[in-house]
Amino acid sequence: MFSSVNEAEATRKPAAAEIVKNSGRRLQNKAVEATLSEFPHVGPDLARNFSELLATITEGRIMRSAQADPQSAEHILALYRALMAYLLSERS
């Protein structure tokens, strides 16, 4: 919801659009750094693409949060971690 509000505001105001773009870029850079610190073997390109995938999944989760059971948050976090470990593992 917050992201949607920011994007709606950005379509009306170029300065807001620049703020949203820069914020997204900084957030993605942090996600890439975090991914590379835990999975250094994947390289920056895969880390960037994976961070985009994870952001998409997370934004969907945020949209559904009003309908979701609050008790499931721990389980969802565990699934995120398992997904990262599986997809970014050093498999042959």
C-alpha positions as CSV (number, residue, x, y, z in Angstrom):
1,M,0.0,0.0,0.0
2,F,2.8,2.4,1.0
3,S,4.6,1.7,-2.3
4,S,1.4,2.2,-4.3
5,V,0.8,5.6,-2.6
6,N,4.4,6.6,-3.4
7,E,4.0,5.5,-7.0
8,A,0.7,7.4,-7.3
9,E,2.3,10.5,-6.0
10,A,5.3,10.1,-8.2
11,T,3.1,10.1,-11.3
12,R,1.9,13.6,-10.4
13,K,5.2,15.1,-9.3
14,P,8.5,14.6,-11.0
15,A,10.4,15.4,-7.7
16,A,8.5,12.6,-6.0
17,A,9.2,10.3,-8.9
18,E,12.9,10.9,-8.4
19,I,12.7,10.3,-4.7
20,V,10.9,7.0,-5.2
21,K,13.4,5.9,-7.9
22,N,16.4,6.7,-5.7
23,S,14.8,5.0,-2.7
24,G,14.1,1.9,-4.7
25,R,17.7,1.9,-6.0
26,R,19.1,2.3,-2.5
27,L,16.9,-0.5,-1.2
28,Q,17.9,-2.8,-4.1
29,N,21.6,-2.1,-3.5
30,K,21.2,-3.0,0.2
31,A,19.4,-6.2,-0.8
32,V,22.2,-7.1,-3.2
33,E,24.8,-6.4,-0.5
34,A,22.9,-8.6,1.9
35,T,22.5,-11.4,-0.6
36,L,26.2,-11.3,-1.5
37,S,27.3,-11.3,2.1
38,E,25.4,-14.6,2.7
39,F,25.9,-16.1,-0.8
40,P,29.1,-14.6,-2.2
41,H,29.3,-17.3,-4.9
42,V,26.2,-16.0,-6.8
43,G,27.8,-12.8,-8.1
44,P,26.2,-9.3,-8.4
45,D,24.0,-10.0,-11.5
46,L,22.2,-13.0,-10.0
47,A,22.0,-11.2,-6.6
48,R,20.4,-8.2,-8.2
49,N,17.9,-10.4,-10.1
50,F,17.1,-12.4,-7.0
51,S,16.6,-9.3,-5.0
52,E,14.0,-8.2,-7.6
53,L,12.3,-11.5,-7.4
54,L,12.2,-11.3,-3.6
55,A,10.9,-7.7,-3.7
56,T,8.0,-8.9,-6.0
57,I,7.1,-11.7,-3.7
58,T,7.3,-9.4,-0.6
59,E,5.1,-6.8,-2.2
60,G,2.5,-9.4,-2.9
61,R,2.8,-10.5,0.7
62,I,2.3,-6.9,1.8
63,M,-0.9,-6.6,-0.3
64,R,-2.2,-9.8,1.3
65,S,-1.2,-8.9,4.8
66,A,-4.7,-7.6,5.7
67,Q,-6.1,-11.0,4.9
68,A,-3.3,-13.1,6.4
69,D,-3.1,-14.7,9.8
70,P,-0.6,-12.5,11.8
71,Q,0.6,-15.7,13.4
72,S,1.9,-16.9,10.0
73,A,4.6,-14.1,9.8
74,E,7.3,-16.3,11.4
75,H,6.5,-19.1,9.1
76,I,6.6,-16.8,6.0
77,L,10.0,-15.5,7.2
78,A,11.2,-19.1,7.5
79,L,10.0,-19.8,4.0
80,Y,11.8,-16.8,2.6
81,R,15.0,-18.0,4.2
82,A,14.5,-21.5,2.9
83,L,13.8,-20.2,-0.6
84,M,16.9,-18.1,-0.6
85,A,19.0,-21.0,0.7
86,Y,17.6,-23.4,-2.0
87,L,17.8,-21.0,-4.9
88,L,21.2,-19.6,-4.1
89,S,22.9,-22.7,-2.8
90,E,26.1,-23.9,-4.5
91,R,24.5,-26.9,-6.3
92,S,26.4,-28.6,-9.0
